Each structure stands twice: as C-alpha cells, then as structure tokens.
C-alpha cells in the first residue's frame, strides 16, 4: 500500500504517469480489492454534478484511487469504454491538486441515446475541480 503512495508522489509531474498506455503506474490508481468498492459505495459522501454521480471517501491508504462505473443498460461496450477514456485523464491529472488523498467512485448517468462527449468532459472537469477544492 505504501509503495503505491510513493510511486504516485514520484509520478505526479511526469508525463509518463499520464500517458495512457498499459503501465503499472496507472494500476496504482485502481481500488485494491472488491471489498473497497462496497466500502466507498456505502460510506462515501455523494456529490452529483451533471451526468456524474460521485461517491467520495477519505483514503485509508494515503493513495488517490478512482473507479469509473458505466452500467450495461446505458449502452454497449464501446460506449462504456469511451466514457471511461474521457473521464480517466481528467481525474488523473487533477489528482495532484487534491488537498488529501481520496477514493472516488464516479458513476456515469448518461445513455448512449443522449451521448454528448463535450458535456461529459465538462462535467468531469467540473467534478474534479470541485473535489480538488474541497
């Protein structure tokens, strides 16, 4: 757990950490276990911004961790993956501005029928900045 925190601190300014290739650095931003999803879902503070519903919990392991949830009923796999690809860099880049380490579960509440990628990106930026300001 503490190794992940050290890697995140070392990678804050590096362009390598924010390049979205399959990297072990990016895996440090994932939740550590299935149980952690339930903990954030039940104990996290809920914030709704546009198409996003966030559950935010102070980090128990001193690392910023994120998960992006898009339900199957919202659209096909291509749509769900694109939602994650839009949101992931926004939150990863904004993580360095958080006052304290957080675990964030972001649920996308947008269907494929009304997909507006610019609006989703704007909601993501607004949400990340709001979290950073808290």
C-alpha positions in Angstrom: 0.0 0.0 0.0 2.7 2.5 0.9 4.7 1.7 -2.2 1.8 2.8 -4.3 1.7 6.2 -2.5 5.4 6.6 -3.1 5.0 5.8 -6.8 2.1 8.3 -7.1 4.1 11.1 -5.4 7.1 10.4 -7.7 5.0 10.4 -10.8 2.9 13.5 -10.1 4.7 15.7 -12.6 6.0 13.0 -15.0 4.4 12.8 -18.4 4.9 9.0 -18.2 2.3 8.7 -15.4 -0.3 10.5 -17.5 0.4 8.6 -20.7 -2.4 6.1 -21.1 -0.5 3.1 -22.2 -0.8 -0.1 -20.1 1.5 0.7 -17.3 2.0 -0.5 -13.7 1.9 3.2 -12.6 -1.7 3.5 -13.7 -2.7 0.4 -11.8 -1.8 2.2 -8.6 -4.9 4.4 -9.1 -7.3 1.4 -9.0 -9.1 0.2 -6.0 -7.2 -2.6 -4.2 -10.0 -5.1 -3.8 -13.7 -5.8 -4.5 -14.4 -5.0 -0.8 -13.2 -1.5 -1.3 -16.0 -0.8 -3.9 -18.6 -1.7 -1.3 -16.9 0.5 1.4 -16.9 3.5 -0.9 -20.5 2.9 -2.1 -21.8 2.6 1.5 -19.7 5.2 3.4 -18.8 7.7 0.7 -20.2 11.2 0.5 -22.4 11.6 -2.5 -22.0 14.5 -4.9 -24.0 14.8 -8.2 -22.6 17.0 -11.0 -24.3 16.8 -14.4 -24.0 13.3 -15.8 -21.8 12.2 -12.9 -22.6 10.9 -9.5 -19.5 10.7 -7.3 -19.0 8.9 -4.0 -16.0 10.3 -2.2 -14.2 8.8 0.8 -11.0 9.9 2.5 -8.3 7.4 1.6 -7.4 4.8 4.2 -4.0 4.1 2.5 -2.7 7.6 1.5 -3.3 7.0 -2.2 -5.7 8.6 -4.7 -7.8 5.8 -6.2 -10.6 6.0 -8.8 -13.2 3.8 -10.4 -15.5 4.7 -13.2 -18.8 2.9 -13.4 -21.0 2.9 -16.5 -23.9 0.4 -16.3 -24.7 -2.0 -19.1 -28.1 -0.6 -19.5 -26.6 2.7 -20.5 -25.1 1.3 -23.7 -22.8 -1.1 -25.5 -19.2 -1.9 -24.5 -17.8 0.7 -27.0 -19.9 3.5 -25.3 -19.0 2.3 -21.8 -15.2 2.2 -22.6 -15.4 5.7 -24.3 -17.0 7.1 -21.1 -14.1 5.8 -19.1 -11.5 7.0 -21.6 -13.0 10.5 -21.5 -13.0 10.7 -17.6 -9.8 8.9 -16.7 -7.3 11.5 -17.8 -9.3 14.3 -16.3 -9.3 12.8 -12.8 -5.7 11.5 -13.0 -4.4 14.9 -14.0 -6.4 16.7 -11.3 -5.4 14.2 -8.6 -2.2 16.2 -7.9 -4.4 19.2 -6.8 -6.3 17.3 -4.2 -5.8 18.5 -0.6 -5.8 15.0 0.7 -5.8 11.5 -0.8 -9.3 10.3 -1.8 -11.0 7.3 -3.1 -13.6 8.3 -5.7 -16.2 6.2 -7.4 -17.7 8.0 -10.4 -20.9 6.7 -11.9 -21.9 7.9 -15.4 -25.6 8.5 -15.7 -25.9 9.1 -19.4 -27.3 6.8 -22.0 -26.0 6.1 -25.5 -29.1 7.8 -27.0 -28.2 11.2 -25.5 -24.4 10.9 -25.6 -22.7 14.3 -25.6 -18.9 13.8 -25.1 -18.2 17.5 -24.7 -20.8 17.7 -21.9 -19.4 14.6 -20.2 -15.9 16.0 -20.4 -17.1 19.4 -19.0 -18.9 17.5 -16.1 -15.7 15.6 -15.4 -13.6 18.7 -15.3 -16.1 20.5 -13.0 -16.4 17.4 -10.7 -12.6 17.0 -10.5 -12.1 20.7 -9.7 -14.9 20.7 -7.1 -13.3 17.7 -5.4 -9.9 19.4 -5.5 -11.3 22.5 -3.9 -13.0 20.6 -1.0 
